[in-house]
């Protein structure tokens, strides 16, 4: 091949590679744009006020009642419950893996946690529905085996691999000299972990919790299958033991039977848009937190 | 266990005793993260394993064959769509991109793409592939949706693989007068291939278990036509089948449900195992 033709060919290939590189940005914008396009017509039927503060979700009623409050609170309950379980447990597990565990144990735990991450969410939903739910309902003497707390519990274990591995990265990134200085001052190993290592790694741990939150609030199949799907507003601690319905479960359960371009269709896209915005914010903040901390520690 | 200092200050444990208690708690935390899940997965494999029969796996009418074939086809098509885009994006980020605000923005977009809820991908797939492009609810629409979901994983894994290629190989290639593209194509990509393939298989394994993205873009329960004859036909898929059996269907035995769950997890674990073995094989053949 002569040099001229090769140069043209390489130029074309390199432009294609460049375009592929920018593709991620295009896709994020496209997802946002299409959600917006199909969500905005909902305001022909309702107002921001009703969406945000309406207490009733009856999208097929005439006229439709499109209050998102029960769904938003349902998602919030399940997600907060999941984080209350998974963050302390996950960070403890990460501290164990990187600071305390004997070598052979570390070599076993890390792949085991990775395997945990590969279990599909529908399987967690299935196990919650057939095994864990009935068992917990009997243990706690509940009327229904499907409730918000069960969703939290299943989600906690699903978010765990992410929280463990990101916190472990954060803990591992703490410079060895900090540990050595602390130990040389006479601190015990635990005092070093608790007062030096964890505080030094806190931005990474916060980022892990934020990403875990994004994961939990966006999780669909598990919550659809185990939280009972009752669009009621959860109240107090008792709310964890009653059925709720999350935003993701609402989309998954209803979109299949919704006609194109109906108010119901647009309302479901509005929920999708809201989910996109929440997870976008969580991911972006986590990214900024990690980046800022890695800059200052250098 | 009591430390010596606790004799003098009974309300507070000494540092040694505190450490012992704290370490015990950390051991317990690690056990709590893994053992319950291991236990319920164990129950699933035992119950499912007992229920699986050859007939159930291979029957097209009431067996799992259409769902297994559907998932394998879907995942293969997803890989075909996601691989070129993802690998090219990784090559750009690793081999071409100048450091600067554009790359920073691309990375932020990748992080965000990885965080988009799977059901939102489903909505996007419905709006774009099913409706706007007119594919309808079918294999192709489902694979496009899943490819989008797998893309950030493919990019991240491929980039990691490219990072592993020693810088001196590139330098040697440039020194011989090769252009950047020649270096990428003849030196960097072949050397990064094991890692890229492993990452691709792992990402696609994730896609194999996804249900929400194919809920309104591809999946159905076959009553009349068990196997797709073109990419524009809807398909059965194992995760969707499991969801359907667990929640909506009547007259399905507990055994069949457990067996389906075991087959799905078995399939996903097999895909991951293949990735690990591929990596070991291909890496063994290459030594720097």
Interface residues (C-beta under 8 A of the other chain):
Chain A: X10 X13 X14 X16 X17 X18 X20 X21 X22 X23 X24 X25 X27 X28 X30 X31 X34 X35 X37 X38 X88 X89 X90 X92 X93 X95 X96 X97 X100 X101 X109 X112 X113 X115 X116 X118 X119 X120 X121 X122 X123 X125 X126 X127 X129 X130 X131 X132 X157 X160 X164 X187 X188 X189 X190 X191 X193 X194 X211 X214 X215 X217 X218 X219 X220 X221 X225 X248 X251 X252 X255 X256 X260 X268 X269 X272 X275 X276 X279 X280 X282 X283 X284 X286 X287
Chain B: X15 X16 X18 X19 X22 X23 X25 X26 X27 X29 X30 X32 X33 X34 X36 X37 X38 X40 X41 X43 X44 X84 X85 X88 X89 X91 X92 X93 X96 X97 X102 X105 X106 X108 X109 X110 X111 X112 X113 X114 X115 X116 X117 X118 X119 X120 X121 X122 X123 X124 X126 X127 X128 X131 X148 X151 X152 X155 X179 X180 X181 X205 X206 X208 X209 X210 X211 X212 X215 X216 X239 X240 X242 X243 X246 X247 X254 X257 X258 X261 X264 X265 X268 X269 X272
